[in-house]
Amino acid sequence: MKRDVLKSAFQKRRRLLQTLNRMAMPSTQKPVDVPEGLYEKCMQCNATFLQERAVENAFVCPECDNHFRMRAVDRIRMICDEGSFIEKGYGYITLNPLFQEGYEQKVFTAKKRTKLDEAYVYGYAENHGYPFVIGVMDSHFMMGSMGSVVGEKVTKSVEYALYKKLPLIIFLASGGARMQEGIYSLMQMAKTSGAIRKLHDQGQLYVSVLTHPTTGGVTASFAMLGDIILAEPQALIGFAGPRVIEQTIKQSLPEGFQKAEFLQAKGMVDAVIHRHKLRDTLHTILKIHARSEV
C-alpha cells in the first residue's frame, strides 16, 4: 500500500517537472518582426504610439503633451514656408585639435546617423512670406554640443543675417561646450557672443528659442542674448545641471528649477510657447518687426 502511494507521488512529481521544463524551453515560434522606428515611446508618461502620429502632432506626445526632441530638418519644415529654406555654410570638416582618442570616430558616426556635417544648420527661409535667417541646433548630433565648427557656423549665420539685413531666429538644443575640444570649444562662447553684439549694434532682430535641453556654454553665450527669448514648455535651461548645483550648494532646489516656466517667472524668458503655436508666434514677431522698419 505504501509502495503504491509513493509510486503515485513520484509520478505526479515527474509530470510536474516535465511540464515546468517545457515551459522553460525557448519557444520555436518566431518573434514578431517590428520595423525599427515604427513606434515612439514617451519618456514622461510611457505611452506608445505610431511614430507617424508623433510626426503629425509636431513631435508632441498626444497623451501628456510632452515635447520630444526634434531633428533640425523637422524643425525647419515646421517653421518655414514649404520650399523656402536655402541652406548655407554646408560642408565643414570637424578636426581633432587636442588629438582626443576616438573623437574622429564619434564625429563620423554622428555624421552618418544624422546626415549632417555638424550639430548646427542655418540658411535663408520665409515664414508666411516674411524672410529671415534661421539657425537650428540638432541635439541628435553629439547632443548638440558646441565645438569649433558649431561656433563658426553660428557666427556665419549672424554674418549672413547682417549681410542680408534680415532678422535672425535660432533654435537652441545643446548639452553645452564639446569637451573633446577643450579650450577651443570654450572660445566659441566669446566668438558667438561677439557676433551677436554686431547684430545688436546694427539694430537687427535676434530671436532665440530655447528647447529641451539648452545647457552649458551655449546657455552662457548666444542662447540668452536674444532681443526676444522664447522657450518650449518644460524645456531644461541652465548652465550646470540641477544635481551638480545641489551637490555644490548642499541645498535642495525649488520645484521645477531650471524649467522654462520657472525661468519665465524669474524674468529670464519672455514667453513659453507651445510648439503648435510657435510658427504663428514667430510670424507675428516678424510681421511687427517688418512694420517697425518701414
C-alpha positions, 0 to 999 in steps of 0.5 A, spaced: 500 500 500 505 504 501 509 502 495 503 504 491 502 511 494 509 513 493 509 510 486 503 515 485 507 521 488 513 520 484 509 520 478 505 526 479 512 529 481 515 527 474 509 530 470 510 536 474 517 537 472 516 535 465 511 540 464 515 546 468 521 544 463 517 545 457 515 551 459 522 553 460 524 551 453 525 557 448 519 557 444 520 555 436 515 560 434 518 566 431 518 573 434 514 578 431 518 582 426 517 590 428 520 595 423 525 599 427 522 606 428 515 604 427 513 606 434 515 612 439 515 611 446 514 617 451 519 618 456 514 622 461 508 618 461 510 611 457 505 611 452 506 608 445 504 610 439 505 610 431 511 614 430 507 617 424 502 620 429 508 623 433 510 626 426 503 629 425 502 632 432 509 636 431 513 631 435 508 632 441 506 626 445 498 626 444 497 623 451 501 628 456 503 633 451 510 632 452 515 635 447 520 630 444 526 632 441 526 634 434 531 633 428 533 640 425 530 638 418 523 637 422 524 643 425 525 647 419 519 644 415 515 646 421 517 653 421 518 655 414 514 656 408 514 649 404 520 650 399 523 656 402 529 654 406 536 655 402 541 652 406 548 655 407 555 654 410 554 646 408 560 642 408 565 643 414 570 638 416 570 637 424 578 636 426 581 633 432 585 639 435 587 636 442 588 629 438 582 626 443 582 618 442 576 616 438 573 623 437 574 622 429 570 616 430 564 619 434 564 625 429 563 620 423 558 616 426 554 622 428 555 624 421 552 618 418 546 617 423 544 624 422 546 626 415 549 632 417 556 635 417 555 638 424 550 639 430 548 646 427 544 648 420 542 655 418 540 658 411 535 663 408 527 661 409 520 665 409 515 664 414 508 666 411 512 670 406 516 674 411 524 672 410 529 671 415 535 667 417 534 661 421 539 657 425 537 650 428 541 646 433 540 638 432 541 635 439 541 628 435 548 630 433 553 629 439 547 632 443 548 638 440 554 640 443 558 646 441 565 645 438 569 649 433 565 648 427 558 649 431 561 656 433 563 658 426 557 656 423 553 660 428 557 666 427 556 665 419 549 665 420 549 672 424 554 674 418 549 672 413 543 675 417 547 682 417 549 681 410 542 680 408 539 685 413 534 680 415 532 678 422 535 672 425 531 666 429 535 660 432 533 654 435 537 652 441 538 644 443 545 643 446 548 639 452 553 645 452 561 646 450 564 639 446 569 637 451 573 633 446 575 640 444 577 643 450 579 650 450 577 651 443 570 649 444 570 654 450 572 660 445 566 659 441 562 662 447 566 669 446 566 668 438 558 667 438 557 672 443 561 677 439 557 676 433 551 677 436 553 684 439 554 686 431 547 684 430 545 688 436 549 694 434 546 694 427 539 694 430 537 687 427 532 682 430 535 676 434 530 671 436 532 665 440 528 659 442 530 655 447 528 647 447 529 641 451 535 641 453 539 648 452 545 647 457 552 649 458 556 654 454 551 655 449 546 657 455 552 662 457 553 665 450 548 666 444 542 662 447 540 668 452 542 674 448 536 674 444 532 681 443 526 676 444 527 669 448 522 664 447 522 657 450 518 650 449 514 648 455 518 644 460 524 645 456 531 644 461 535 651 461 541 652 465 548 652 465 550 646 470 545 641 471 540 641 477 544 635 481 551 638 480 548 645 483 545 641 489 551 637 490 555 644 490 550 648 494 548 642 499 541 645 498 535 642 495 532 646 489 525 649 488 520 645 484 521 645 477 528 649 477 531 650 471 524 649 467 522 654 462 516 656 466 520 657 472 525 661 468 519 665 465 517 667 472 524 669 474 524 674 468 529 670 464 524 668 458 519 672 455 514 667 453 513 659 453 510 657 447 507 651 445 510 648 439 503 648 435 503 655 436 510 657 435 510 658 427 504 663 428 508 666 434 514 667 430 510 670 424 507 675 428 514 677 431 516 678 424 510 681 421 511 687 427 518 687 426 517 688 418 512 694 420 517 697 425 522 698 419 518 701 414 
